[in-house]
Amino acid sequence: MATKSQRDYEKEVRSWGFSHVFTWSDSPQAHYSPHSHRGLTTHLILKGQLTITYPKDKDSQKTTYGVGDRIDVDAGKIHEVWIGNEGCTYVIGE
């Protein structure tokens, strides 16, 4: 069975209704302090893992995602992200 190319994954994310799509890689143990985006965003993990939390949510917990997982973050939703020890490559849709 053939594996998908980066372009195939980007095409898949576009098919979900996102017009601005790109692939991004983070260094191991990168950290994004609490922030939000103006619009809905999605992240499809191709390599590595990331951990995300929503610090303003009641009973907020950290959740870790890995290869093949899709994480959607609603517009205006405050979130914080930690990248795993191997770094992380993912397709972002905005």
C-alpha positions in Angstrom: 0.0 0.0 0.0 1.4 3.4 -1.0 1.9 6.0 1.6 0.5 9.5 1.1 2.7 12.4 0.2 2.8 15.7 2.0 0.8 17.1 -0.9 -1.8 14.4 -0.5 -2.2 15.3 3.2 -2.6 19.0 2.3 -5.2 18.1 -0.3 -7.1 16.1 2.4 -7.1 19.0 4.8 -8.3 21.3 2.0 -11.2 18.8 1.4 -12.3 19.5 5.0 -13.1 23.1 4.0 -9.9 24.9 4.8 -8.6 27.4 2.2 -5.2 28.2 3.7 -3.3 24.9 4.2 0.4 24.4 4.8 2.8 21.9 6.5 4.7 23.0 9.6 7.4 21.4 11.6 8.4 22.3 15.2 11.6 21.5 17.0 11.6 19.0 19.9 10.1 20.4 23.1 8.9 23.7 21.5 6.2 25.5 23.5 3.4 27.8 22.5 2.2 29.9 25.4 -1.6 30.4 25.7 -3.0 32.1 22.5 -5.9 32.0 20.1 -6.6 32.3 16.4 -9.3 34.4 14.7 -10.7 31.5 12.8 -11.2 27.7 13.2 -7.9 25.8 12.8 -7.1 22.2 12.3 -3.9 20.2 12.7 -3.2 16.8 11.1 -0.2 15.2 12.7 2.2 13.5 10.2 5.2 12.9 12.5 5.8 13.2 16.3 3.4 14.4 18.8 2.0 17.4 20.6 0.2 18.1 23.8 -2.6 20.7 24.1 -4.6 22.2 26.8 -7.3 24.8 27.0 -6.3 26.7 30.2 -9.5 28.8 30.5 -11.7 25.7 30.5 -13.1 24.4 33.8 -11.2 21.2 34.7 -8.7 21.8 31.9 -6.5 18.8 31.1 -3.5 18.2 28.9 -4.2 15.8 26.0 -1.4 14.3 23.8 -2.0 13.5 20.1 0.2 11.5 17.7 0.5 10.5 14.1 -2.8 10.5 12.2 -4.6 12.5 14.8 -6.7 15.6 13.9 -7.0 18.4 16.3 -9.5 21.2 15.7 -9.3 24.4 17.7 -12.3 26.7 17.6 -12.0 30.4 16.7 -11.0 32.5 19.7 -10.3 29.4 21.9 -7.4 30.0 24.2 -5.0 27.0 24.0 -1.4 26.1 25.0 0.8 23.6 23.2 3.9 21.5 24.0 5.8 19.6 21.3 7.2 16.2 22.1 10.8 15.0 22.3 10.9 14.1 18.6 9.5 17.4 17.3 6.3 17.4 15.3 5.3 17.9 11.7 1.7 18.6 10.9 -0.6 20.0 8.2 -2.4 23.1 9.4 -5.7 24.3 7.9 -7.0 27.8 8.5 
